[in-house]
């Protein structure tokens, strides 16, 4: 039986009496890339934040486990070592240079007030090279474009070197070539044995994952292999038959239905 990276039982979330998630059960296998997709307002980002333990402004019920341990039982530092996070519109110190921003990803691995180790510097350098952000390592975040900033924040998540990485809209502000680079990075993480969970609006890129978790109205409608016909059918249905899932040159794509 495969190891489960993240599991949830009867996850519910509500804000001021409005229900956002309706009793979701799920199991996300380790060593695979799962993409969460669905129409606007489906609850994708809300679910991802619940899995990360980051949904602060809502009432959350249910049980969530990270690598077999109750998420609520993990201290903040241990959780940060096990689970890396890249969210939408991430807050960061605008005056810090990119290198120092990425070094923040190493904080869970360091003692209080301890200087960065050689391993920390190696992890930061590798992450910046992976995201092609090394050339502006000395520039403050405030001087970077939206796409450049996103690549630095992705590098910060990669520098954690956590076994599980959650990313909410990681392709925001990235042009098509760098979206492709991100795709290769996600696949490389999985090839190295890590688990990736992403919320994506780019359905054709989401289809390059191992599994799709399809949501609508705060519920999971389907969870299956990206190559399965049942997954393709569920994907077309959740978008009201306005897309077609077709294979082009061996790659599954979502095309507009004309």
C-alpha positions, 0 to 999 in steps of 0.5 A: 500500500502506497504511503499517503502524504496528506489525508483529510476526513470530513473537512469542513470550512465556513466563514460567518455562517457561509459554508466553503467546504462540505465534509471533504474526504481525501487521500493524496499519495506520496511521491506523486503530483496532484493538481486541484482544478475546478471553476471559480469559487469551487473551494480549491484554494480554501482546501489547499490552505486547510491542508497546510493548516493556514486557513486562519479566518474560517472555522475549520472542522475535520481531521487532517494528517501529514505523512501519517501524523495529525497536522494539529499535533505538529509544532510550527517548526516541524510542520515547516520542515515537512511541508513547503508552501507557495501561496497567492500574493505572498507577503514578503519583505520588499526591501530584502534582496532575493537571496535573503528572501530564499534563505527564509526557506531554510529557517525551519532547519536552523536553530534560533539566531544561528547563522546559515550553514554551508548546507543552507547556502547550497540549498538556496543557490540550487533553488535560485538556479532551478527557478532561473532567478540567480542573476538577480539574487542581490536585487530587492524584491521591490525591484522585480517584475511580477514574474521575477518575484514569483520565481524568487518565491518559488525558490524560497519554497524549493529551498525548504527541501520539504517532502511535501510542497503545496502551491496555490496558483504557482503560474501567476505572472509567469510567461509560457516558457517559465510555465514550462520550466515550472512544469519540469520543476514539479516533475523533477520534485516527484522524480526525486520522491517528493509530493507536489499538490498544486491549485492550477487554472491552466488545465492543460498544465494540470493534466500533466500531473499524475492525478487530478482532484476536481472540485465544484461548490466546495466538494470533490467531484472526482479524484483520479489519474490524469490519463483516465477517461473517467477523469477527462469526462469529469473535467469536461462536465465540471466546466459545463462541456465548454472544454474538450480533453484531447491527446495531441502528440502524446500530450493530454490537452484541454481545448475550447469546445467550438 
